[in-house]
Amino acid sequence: MTLLTYRRLGKSGLKVSNLSLGTGTFHSKLDQSVAEELIRVAFEAGINFFDNSEDYGFGEAEVAFGNAIKNLNLKREDLVISTKVSWRSKGWGPNANGLSKKHIIECVNSSLKRLQLDYVDLVFAHRPDPEIPIEETVRAFNQLINEGRVFYWGTSEWSAQQLTEAHLVAQRLGLE
C-alpha cells in the first residue's frame, strides 16, 4: 500500500503522484544499475511521475531512463513521463536551442528516441524565449499534441504575464 496520493495535474485529467523522481543526475557518472534501482524503488513506493530533460547530461539521462523502464519491464501506461525543451542541447547551430518550432519538434523527436518511447505525457517549455513569437511556440506544441507525440505541454519558469499571453494565443487560435 502506498502512502503517496495522486492529484490531477493542473486542470487536466492526468493524475500524478504527489512526489516525482527527477533524472537530473542520471548520466555517465551514475551506473545504470543504480539508476534502475532508484526507479524501481520509486515506482514500488507509488511514484508514477518521472521528470527528464534534453539538458540532463546532454541527453544521457533520457537514455538511462529509457533503458531502465525497458529493463525493469515497467508498463508504459503506469508511468507519467515528462521532458523539457531547454536552452542547451548537443547542437551548436543557430537553431539548436530556444522555443522555435524547429527546435521544439526536433528536441521532442530526439527525446523520444533517447527514451525509446512513442510519446511523452508532458513536455515543459523550460524557460521563455523572448526571441520567438509566443504564437510559434504555442502552435509547435499543439502540433505535437495533435500528432500524438505529446499529450500535454506546460512551462516551468514563465511569468504570469507570459502564461496569460500563451493562453490567450491558444484561445484565439482555437487550440486546446
N, C-alpha and C positions, 0 to 999 in steps of 0.2 A: 504494500500500500504506500502510495506516495504522499509526502507531506506538501508537495507543491500544489498550487492552484493554477488554474488556466483562466485566461481572460481574453476577451476579444481585442484584437489589435486595432486601436482607434475605433472608427465607425464601421470597420469591415466585419465580415463574418469569420475571419481567420482567428482561431484560438491558439494562443501561445502560452507556454509555461511562464510563470512569474519570474523565473530566472532563465537566462540563456547562457550558452557556452560560446565565447568568442575564440577564434582561432588565430589571433594575432601573434602567438608565439609558436605556431606550428610551421616551422621552416627547417632548413637543413641542419640546424643545430639541435633539433629535437628529434630523437629517434622515433621512427614510425610506430613502433610497438608502444611507446609511451603515449603518443597521440591517440592511438586506438584504445588504450586503457582509459584515458581521460574521457573519451567519447562514450565508451561502454558504460562506465560508472555514472556519467551524467544521464545517459538515456535510461538506465535502470533506476535512477533516482527520480525519474519523471520529467526530466528536461526534454522538450521536443524542439526547442528553438536554438538553432546553431548559426552564428554570425561569421561571415567570411568577408574578404575584400580582395580585389585585384592587387592591392597595395601590400598586403601582409606577406612579407618575404618575397615580394615581387612575383606573386602567384604561387609560390611554393606551398603556402598554407592551404590553398584551394586543392592542390594536387594531393596533399597529405589527407585532407578531409575526404575527398572523393575516394581515395584508396581505402580509407578507414571504413566508410559506410559499406563499401563492397566487401571488404574482408570480414566485417562483422555481420554481414547478411542482414543489415537493417532494412526494413521495408520503407520505400520512399514515401508512401502515404502516411507513415507515422512521424515524419520529420517536417519541420518548417525550416527551410534553409534560405538564408539571406546572403547577399553580397553587396558590395559597394562599387560605384563608379567613382574613382578618386582622381586626384591631380597627378599622381605619379604612376607611371607604368614602365614596362621594359622598353617601349618605343622611344625614339629620340626625335621623331619628326614633329612638324608643327601641329599635327592633329592627334598626337599621342596622349593627350590629356584634356581635361575640361569636360564641358557638357554639350558639345556639338552632337548632332545626330550621328555623325560618322563615328565619333569616339564612343558614344553610349552603346551603339549597336555592336561595334567591334569588341568593346570591352565585355559586354554580356556574352557574345559568342565565344570569346576566349575563356571566360569564366566557366561557361557550360562545358567546354572541352576539358578544362582542368578538373572540374568537379565530376566529370563523367555523368552528366545529367542532361535530360531533355528540356528541363525547365527549372527555374528557381521560384520560390514562393514570393520573394520580396527583394527588390533592388533599391538601395538607397543612393540618392544623389548626395554624395558625402558633403561637399561644400558648394556654395553657389558659384556660378561663373558669370562675372559681370560683363564678359566679352561676348557672350552668346545670348541672343534674344530668348527670353523665357518661353516663348511660343515654340521655338525649335526644340527645346528640351522637353516640354510637355508632349509635343507630337511624337518625339522619338520614343518616350516611354509608353505612350499609348499604342504605338505601332507594335512594340514588343509584347504588350498585353494582348492585342488583337491576334498576334501570331502564336500565342500560347507559350512563348518562351519565358514570360514573366507573368505572375498573377497580380501582383500589387507593386506599386512603387511609392517611395517616401523620401524623406530628407533627414539629415542628421544635424546640420549646422546652419540652417537657414533662419533668417529673421522672420518675425511675424509678417512684416511687410512683403517679403519675398514669397512666403507661403500664400498670402492673400492674393498676390498677383498671379501666381501659378494656378490657384483655384479659379480665379476669375477668367483666366485664359481658357482653362478646361471647360468651364461653363459656357463661355462664348462660342467655343468650337463644338459644343455638344458632346464632349468626351466624358468617359466615366471618371 
